[in-house]
C-alpha cells in the first residue's frame, strides 16, 4: 500500500491591544493540525508523491450532525507546496476549533472542486489523460474532536475503481505512441459528500485510457459497479498495428470500489496481443484473470478530441475544460496582447500565440480559437513572425481547452502536427 502524508502547519500569532499589551491567549481558538494518509496504490503513473498545486477540500461540522448548511467550515481549499506542505489557499480560511471545547467532525475529499452544490461532487471520467485529477478520495473517519485534542488524522480512501494494463512487446520494440481505447463504459455520476454514496450512472461512452510516455502503462479510472461484459479493448501501435479483445468472461461484470484490476499485456506482431497474467493488487485482492487479443484489420472506434479524430475549432470552443485534447484548424493570424488585437502582420513580434479557425480565410474573431504557445519547439514551428508561410496552413495542436485572453482557448500546448 502506498500512502501520502501531510501536516498542515499551525498558524501562530500574538494579538496586541491598542496599547501594545499582549492579549491573554486563553480563549483564543486553536488551529487544527491535519495529518492525512491515503490508503491504496499511487494515483499517478510517474510516482506516489503529492505534486505542487494538488488541492483537497475540507468540511468541519458540529459533532454528530449531518453535513449541511450549518457546517462550521465548508469546502475549505488546501494546496500543496514543495516547501510548506499543505496550506490554506486563503489563510483567512484556515481551520480553527470552535471555543469552549465544542466537539466537531471532519470530512475531506480530493481533488478539490469549486463547483460543488448541495454537497454533491460531480464525477466525469471521460478524460483519462490525468489520472490524479479524477481519482476521487474521501475521508469521513474523524469524529468528536475538540481544541483539547488538536491533531486530526484524516484517512482517505479511493471511491472509484481502476483498470491497469502493463504493456510489453515480445521483441522489446518501442511502444511510445501507443493508444488504448476502452469501449462502452459509464463516465458520469455524482458523489454525495454527506454519506459517501455514488449516484446511479446512465449511458455509456468509449474512452481513451491514459497512457504513459513510453507506452508501457495504460490506466483507466472507472465507476464502481461498471459492467464490462459488453466492453472491448483496442490497442493501437503506429498506423498499422491494431489489437482487439472483447471482455466478456474475462473481467468481473461489476467492478468493486477501491479495487485495482491489473493485467500484463504482451503484444505480438504475429497475430495477437496476449494478456499473460492478471491480478488485482494494492487496493483489494480479487481473483486473477487473463485474456488474449487478436490482431485485426478492423478500424478501431474514434475518440473525439484524440489525434485520430481531433476537435474542429467550433467544437473546441464549446468543449472547454477538457485536457490533452487535439484540435485541427487553420492558422489565420495571432493576437497582439489582447483578443481585440487580431493581427496577420508577419513582421511583428507575436511569437507566443496563434489564432486557429475552421476556415483558412476566417476574419471573425468570434470564430477563432486563441492558442497559447510556451514550449520553445512549438514557438519555433508555429509562430507567424518567423514562419510567414504558416498563415492559411492547416495544423493539429494538442493542449488543454481553457480560457485564454478571457475567451475559450487552447493552453498548455505540448504537441503539433502539420497534416501536409
N, C-alpha and C positions, 0 to 999 in steps of 0.2 A: 504494500500500500504506500502510495506517495502522499505526503502531507505538505501543506503550506502553512506557515505560521506568521503572524504579525502581531505587533503590540502597538496600540495607539498611545503615544506618549501623553503623560499627564500634563495638562496645561496649568501652570502655576503662576500666581500673580499676587501682589500685595496691594490692598486697597488703601488709599490715603484719604484722609479727611481734608476739608478745605484748608485747615490749619497745618496740614502736613503730618498729622499724627497717624500712626498705623492703626487700622481698624482691627479689632479682635477677630481672628478668623473663625471663631466658634459661631456656628450658624451659617457659615458660607457653604454653599453646595459643593460636594466633592466630585471631581472629574471621574468619569467612567474609564476604567482600564480594560480594553478589549484584547483578549487573546483568541485566536481562531485557528482551527485546523480543518482541512478538507479531507474527507475520507475517500479513498479510492485512487484511481490512476491519474496520471498527468493529463491535462486538458490540451496541451499544445504538442504539436509534432516535434518541436525542437527543444523541449525542456519542461521542467516542472516548476520553475520559479515564477513568482509574480513578476510582471513587467511594468515599467513605468507607465503610469496613466490608468492602470487597472482600477476599477471602482466598484465598491459594494454599496448597498443601501441598507440602512438600519432603522428599525422602529423601536421605540420604548413606550410601554403601556403600563397601566396600573396592573398589579399582580392579580391574576385570576379572572380578568375580564377579557372578552373577545376584542380582537383588533378592530377598531372602528374610529370614527372621527374624534373620539375622546383621547386618543393616544397622545402621550406627553411629547413625543418626538416622532415625526412622520417622514419617512423616506430621506433620511439624512445621508448625504453622499460623502464617502471617504475614498480618497485616491492614494494610490501607492506611488511613492517617490523613491529613487535609488538611495537617497541619503537619510531620509527621516521615517521610512516605513509608511504606514497608512496615516494620513492626516485628513481632517475635515476639509473639504474643498473650500468652504467658507468657515473660518474659525469661529465666527459668531454662532454657528450651528452646532459646535462641538457638544457632545453629550455630557450632562451633569446629572447626578442623582437629585431627586427632589428632597426638600428639607424634612426634618422630623422623622427620619428613618422610614419613610414610606417605601413599601416594597414594590418593585417593578419587575416586569418580564421584558425580554428582548426577542425580536425577530429580525433576521438578516437574510439577505439574498445577494446573488451575484449572477450576471453582471448588472450594474446599475442602469436603470431606465428612468427618465424624467416623465414619460408619458404613461404613468400608472394612474388609472381612475378606478374608484370603487375597490381598491386593494386587489385588482386583477392585473397580473403581469402578462402582457401579450407574448405569445410564443410563435415564432415564424422560423422554420427550418429550411426554407427554400434555398438560401445561400449558405453553402457549406465551406466556403473558402477560408474562413477564420473560425476554427472550432471553438476557441476560447470565448468568442463573442456570443455563442449560442448555447454554451454548456451551463444550463441553469442549475444553480446551487441554492440550497435553502437551509436555514437554521432556525429551530424553534425549541431549543433544549434548555435555555436559561430561564429559570422561574424564581420569583420571590427574592430578588436581590435588593440590597439597600446600601446606603452610604457606610454601613458598618462592615461591608464586605465589597470593596470596590472593584475587585478583579472579576471580570465577566469572561468566561470561557465558552465561546461560540463553537459549535461543531456543525460544519456544513456538510451536506450530503448531496450527491448527484440526483437530480429528479428525472432525468431522461435516460435513454439507452444509447449504446454506442456500438457501431459496426466497424471493425478494423480489418483491412487487408494488408498483409505483409507480402510484397510482390518481389519476385526474383525471376531471372531468365536462366534457362538451363545452360546457356553458353556464356552467361555473365555479361551480356551486351548492355549498353547504356539504355536506361529506361527513362531518362529525363524527357519530359514532354508527354508522358503517359497521362491519359484522362480516363476516368471511370464514371459510368452512369448507372444509377440505381433507379429502376422504374417503379411507378405505382405505389408511392408511399404518402401518407398524410403528412402535411407540413405545418399546419396551423392549429393552435389551441390557445387556451387561457389558463394560467396558473393562479389559483386563489391563495394569496399570502396569509389569509386568516386561518386556514386549516390545511394548507399544503396539498390541495387537490387539483387535478387537471381536468378541464372540461373535455367532453367528447369532441373528437375532430370529425370533419366531414370533407369528402372529396380527397383525391389523391393526385400527385404530380410526379413527374420524373425529375430527379435532382442529379447534379454533378457532385460527386464526392470530393472532399478536399484531398489534394494530392501534394506531397512534399516535393521539393525542388528536384531531387534525383529520381522521383517516380517509384520509390520503394515502399511507401506507405500511403494508403488511401483510407480515409476515415469519413464516417457519416454519423451525426448525432440524430437520433430518431425518437419519436414519441413512444412511451411505454404502451404496450398493447397492440403495437403495429403488427399487422398480419402480412408476412412476406411471402405467403404461398402463391400469390399472383405476380410477384415481383421478378425482375430479371436483372442480371449484371452484364454490363457491356464494358470491356476493357479495350481502349483504343491506343495503339502504339504506332506513331508515324501516320502516314497517309494510306497505308495499305495493309496494316495488320489489325484485324478486329476479332475479338474473342467474346463469346456469348454463353451465358448459362442461365437457365431458369432456376428458381429457388424452391419449388415445391419439394417437400420431404427432406430438405437439407438444413433449413433454418426454422427454429420454432415459429409457430404461427401467431404467437403472442409475446412480443419482446417484453422482458421484465425490467422494471425500474432499477436503475443503478447498476445494470449489468453491461459488461463489455463482451462482445462476440468477436473473437479473434480467429482469422484464417490465414494460413500460409499459402500463398498462391504462386505456383511456378508456371511461367509462360514457356510454351514450346512452339517454335515456328513450324514444326512439322504439321501437327493437326490440332493441338488443343492446349488449353491452359488448365493445369491440374491443381486443385486445392488439396495438397497432400496431407495436411493435418489441420485440425481446428480445435479451438478451446476457448473458454471464457475465463478471463483472468482478472485479478486485481480488485474487481468490484464484488461480484457474486459468482460462485462456481456453478456451471451448468455442464451437461454432457457435451463432449466434443463432437464435432461433425466434420464431414469432408464432402467436397463436390469436385466435378471436373467440368471445364468449359471448352466447348468445341470452337475451333476457328471457323469463321463463316464469311461468306461474301455478301451477306445481307447488310443493308445500311442500318447503322445504329440510330436510336432516337436523337432528335435535336433538342438541345437545351438553350432556350432563349437567353442571350447575353453571353454565350460561350463563343470561343473563337470560330467554331464551325457555323454558328448562327448568331452573329453579332446583332446588337440593337441598331436600329436606324436612329438618326438624330431625334426624330419625332418621338420614338419610343423611349429614348434616353431621357427626354425632357419630363416624361410622366412616370418614370420608374426610379426617381431619386431615392437614395437610401441603400441601394444595392452596392456591394463591394466587389472588386475584382471582376468587373464586367467589361466586355468588349463592345466597342461602338464603331460603326462604319459610317463614313461620310466623306465629304469633300472639304479640303482646306480652302476657305474662301477669304481669309484675312486674319486679323488679330485685333486685340483691344489694347489701346494705349493708356493703361492705368484705370480705366473705368468702362462699364458696359456701354455707356453713351458715346464712347470714343472709338468706334469701329474704324479700322484702317486697312487699306490694301497696299499702302506705300511700302515697298520692299527696301527703300533706302533709309528707313527709320531705325530705331534701336530696340524694337519689341522682340525679345527672344524668350520670354517666359510663358507665352501662351499662343494658342492659335484658335481660330473660330471654325467649327465644323458645321456643315449644313447638308441636307439631303440632296440639294441641287447645286451644281457647280457654279451657277451664276446667281446664287441667292444674295439679296441685298437687305432683306428684312431681318433685323437683329433678333426679333422675337422667335424666328425660326432657326436660330443658331445656338450651338452648344459651346460655351467658352471652355477651353481645355487648359488647365494649369500644367506647366511643364517645369519640373525641378531637376530631374536627372540630367547630367551633362550629355550623356549619349543621346537622349531624346531631344534635348535642345539643339544639339548639333545637326540632327537629322530633320527636324520638323520646322524650326522657326523660319519665318518668311523673309527675314532680313538677310540671312546668309544663303538661303535656298529659294531664289526667285522663282524657280520652276515649280515650287510646291503649290502656288496659287492655282486652284482648279484641279488639284491632284487628289485622287481617292486614297484613303488611308484607313486602317483599322488601329484603334488605340485602346489599351487596357488600363482601367483605373477604377476609382470609386465615384459613383454618381452622387455628388454632393454640391451644395451651393458654392458658387464662385462669382465674385462681383455681385453678391446678393441675389443671384438668379440661378436656376438649375444649371449645373455644370458637371465637369469631369475633373476630379482631382487625384492626387497620389498616383499619377500615371507611371506605369512600370514597364510597359512593352508597346511596341508598334509593329505594323507590317504594311507595306505597300502592296496591294493585290497585283499591281502590274510589275 
